């Protein structure tokens, strides 16, 4: 598997012995709450966060990522997004494949991704 660094937090559970900040989706602002068919993509502190169904999955973002700007396409775990990087004044296309990340977290990708119909960008 690739060089992923990722973490997962489920509502009402704790990540043990990890000293990296993460979002608590239970107390997230209203713009970070998801519907039953919508996921949230954001970034902070060098990590990308994908939130859905009570899970907040974080994985290492590119070093120069400033923020995600728009979701161009959602295709069953594969995202095409516009991202703003520090080295470029214009947003660039970025590709995120969630399936290997979910597999690395022992989350069944088919079951997890099936109800997601859309993804939106949101920041707290």
TATARA-V261518 format. One record per pair of residues at least 24 apart in sequence whose ideal C-beta (glycine too) atoms are under 10 Angstrom apart, sorted by the first residue. I is the first residue (numbers start at 1). J is the second residue. D is the distance in Angstrom with one decimal. If there is no record, write none. Layout:
i | j | d
I | J | D
I | J | D
This chain:
i | j | d
1 | 100 | 6.1
1 | 101 | 9.4
1 | 103 | 7.5
1 | 104 | 6.0
2 | 97 | 9.4
2 | 100 | 6.4
2 | 101 | 9.1
2 | 104 | 8.8
3 | 60 | 8.3
4 | 59 | 5.8
4 | 60 | 7.0
4 | 100 | 7.1
4 | 101 | 6.0
4 | 103 | 9.9
4 | 104 | 5.8
4 | 105 | 9.4
5 | 46 | 9.5
5 | 47 | 8.3
5 | 58 | 8.8
5 | 59 | 6.4
5 | 60 | 4.3
5 | 104 | 9.9
6 | 47 | 8.5
6 | 48 | 9.2
6 | 50 | 9.7
6 | 57 | 6.5
6 | 58 | 6.2
6 | 59 | 3.8
6 | 60 | 7.3
6 | 100 | 9.7
6 | 101 | 5.4
6 | 102 | 9.3
6 | 104 | 6.4
6 | 105 | 6.4
7 | 47 | 8.1
7 | 49 | 9.6
7 | 56 | 8.5
7 | 57 | 7.5
7 | 58 | 4.8
7 | 59 | 7.7
7 | 60 | 10.0
7 | 105 | 8.3
8 | 50 | 9.7
8 | 55 | 5.9
8 | 56 | 7.2
8 | 57 | 5.0
8 | 58 | 7.5
8 | 59 | 9.5
8 | 101 | 9.0
8 | 102 | 8.9
8 | 104 | 9.5
8 | 105 | 4.8
8 | 106 | 9.2
8 | 107 | 7.1
9 | 49 | 9.6
9 | 51 | 9.3
9 | 54 | 9.0
9 | 55 | 7.1
9 | 56 | 4.7
9 | 57 | 8.1
9 | 58 | 7.8
10 | 53 | 8.9
10 | 54 | 5.6
10 | 55 | 5.5
10 | 56 | 8.1
10 | 57 | 9.8
10 | 107 | 9.7
11 | 53 | 9.1
11 | 54 | 4.0
11 | 55 | 8.0
11 | 56 | 8.7
12 | 54 | 8.2
13 | 54 | 9.3
13 | 55 | 9.9
15 | 56 | 10.0
15 | 58 | 9.7
20 | 45 | 7.8
20 | 46 | 9.1
20 | 47 | 7.6
20 | 58 | 7.9
21 | 45 | 5.9
21 | 47 | 8.7
21 | 58 | 9.4
22 | 47 | 8.0
22 | 49 | 7.8
22 | 56 | 6.5
22 | 57 | 9.8
22 | 58 | 5.7
23 | 47 | 9.6
23 | 49 | 5.9
23 | 51 | 7.3
23 | 56 | 5.3
23 | 58 | 7.9
23 | 124 | 7.4
24 | 56 | 7.7
25 | 49 | 9.2
25 | 51 | 5.5
25 | 52 | 9.2
25 | 53 | 9.6
25 | 54 | 6.7
25 | 55 | 7.8
25 | 56 | 4.9
26 | 54 | 8.3
26 | 56 | 9.6
28 | 56 | 8.6
28 | 122 | 8.9
28 | 124 | 6.6
29 | 122 | 8.6
29 | 123 | 9.2
29 | 124 | 5.2
30 | 122 | 9.7
31 | 120 | 9.3
31 | 122 | 4.9
31 | 123 | 7.7
31 | 124 | 7.4
32 | 56 | 9.4
32 | 122 | 5.3
32 | 123 | 8.1
32 | 124 | 5.7
33 | 122 | 8.9
34 | 116 | 9.2
34 | 118 | 9.8
34 | 119 | 9.5
34 | 120 | 8.6
34 | 122 | 8.9
35 | 117 | 9.0
35 | 118 | 8.7
35 | 120 | 9.8
36 | 115 | 6.7
36 | 116 | 9.6
36 | 117 | 9.2
37 | 115 | 5.8
37 | 116 | 6.5
37 | 117 | 4.1
37 | 118 | 6.8
38 | 74 | 9.9
38 | 115 | 9.6
38 | 116 | 7.4
38 | 117 | 6.9
38 | 118 | 5.1
38 | 119 | 7.2
38 | 120 | 6.3
38 | 122 | 9.9
39 | 71 | 9.4
39 | 74 | 8.1
39 | 79 | 9.3
39 | 98 | 9.3
39 | 112 | 9.9
39 | 113 | 9.0
39 | 115 | 9.4
39 | 116 | 5.0
39 | 117 | 9.0
39 | 118 | 7.4
39 | 119 | 4.6
39 | 120 | 7.7
39 | 122 | 10.0
40 | 119 | 7.3
40 | 120 | 6.3
40 | 121 | 7.7
40 | 122 | 4.9
40 | 123 | 9.5
41 | 68 | 5.7
41 | 70 | 10.0
41 | 71 | 6.6
41 | 74 | 9.5
41 | 79 | 7.0
41 | 81 | 6.8
41 | 96 | 7.9
41 | 119 | 5.5
41 | 120 | 7.2
41 | 121 | 5.6
41 | 122 | 7.7
41 | 123 | 9.9
42 | 67 | 8.1
42 | 68 | 6.8
42 | 120 | 9.6
42 | 121 | 6.7
42 | 122 | 5.8
42 | 123 | 5.3
42 | 124 | 7.6
43 | 67 | 6.0
43 | 68 | 5.9
43 | 83 | 8.3
43 | 84 | 9.9
43 | 121 | 9.2
43 | 123 | 8.2
44 | 123 | 7.8
44 | 124 | 8.1
48 | 79 | 9.8
48 | 81 | 9.5
48 | 83 | 9.4
48 | 94 | 9.4
48 | 96 | 7.1
48 | 101 | 9.5
49 | 122 | 9.7
49 | 123 | 9.9
50 | 77 | 9.9
50 | 79 | 8.4
50 | 96 | 7.9
50 | 98 | 6.4
50 | 101 | 8.1
50 | 102 | 9.4
50 | 116 | 9.7
50 | 119 | 7.9
51 | 119 | 9.8
51 | 122 | 8.6
52 | 98 | 9.8
52 | 112 | 7.5
52 | 113 | 8.6
52 | 115 | 8.2
52 | 116 | 5.9
52 | 119 | 8.4
53 | 111 | 9.8
53 | 112 | 7.0
53 | 113 | 9.9
53 | 115 | 7.3
53 | 116 | 8.3
55 | 102 | 9.4
55 | 105 | 8.8
55 | 107 | 7.5
55 | 112 | 7.6
57 | 98 | 7.6
57 | 101 | 6.5
57 | 102 | 7.5
57 | 105 | 6.8
57 | 107 | 8.0
57 | 112 | 9.2
58 | 101 | 9.6
59 | 96 | 8.7
59 | 98 | 8.9
59 | 100 | 10.0
59 | 101 | 5.5
59 | 104 | 9.0
59 | 105 | 9.4
61 | 94 | 9.3
61 | 96 | 9.6
62 | 86 | 9.8
62 | 92 | 9.9
62 | 94 | 7.6
63 | 87 | 9.8
64 | 88 | 8.4
65 | 92 | 9.9
65 | 94 | 8.0
66 | 91 | 9.6
67 | 91 | 9.3
67 | 121 | 8.1
67 | 123 | 7.0
68 | 94 | 7.7
68 | 96 | 9.4
68 | 119 | 9.9
68 | 120 | 9.9
68 | 121 | 4.9
68 | 122 | 9.4
68 | 123 | 8.7
69 | 94 | 9.6
69 | 121 | 6.9
70 | 120 | 9.2
70 | 121 | 6.5
71 | 96 | 9.9
71 | 118 | 7.8
71 | 119 | 4.9
71 | 120 | 6.4
71 | 121 | 6.2
73 | 119 | 9.3
74 | 113 | 9.6
74 | 116 | 7.2
74 | 117 | 8.0
74 | 118 | 6.1
74 | 119 | 4.8
74 | 120 | 9.6
75 | 113 | 9.9
76 | 109 | 8.8
76 | 110 | 8.9
76 | 113 | 5.6
76 | 114 | 8.1
76 | 116 | 8.1
77 | 101 | 9.0
77 | 102 | 7.4
77 | 109 | 6.0
77 | 110 | 9.0
77 | 112 | 8.4
77 | 113 | 4.7
77 | 114 | 9.8
77 | 116 | 8.3
78 | 113 | 9.6
79 | 119 | 6.3
81 | 119 | 8.4
81 | 121 | 7.7
82 | 121 | 9.0
83 | 121 | 9.8
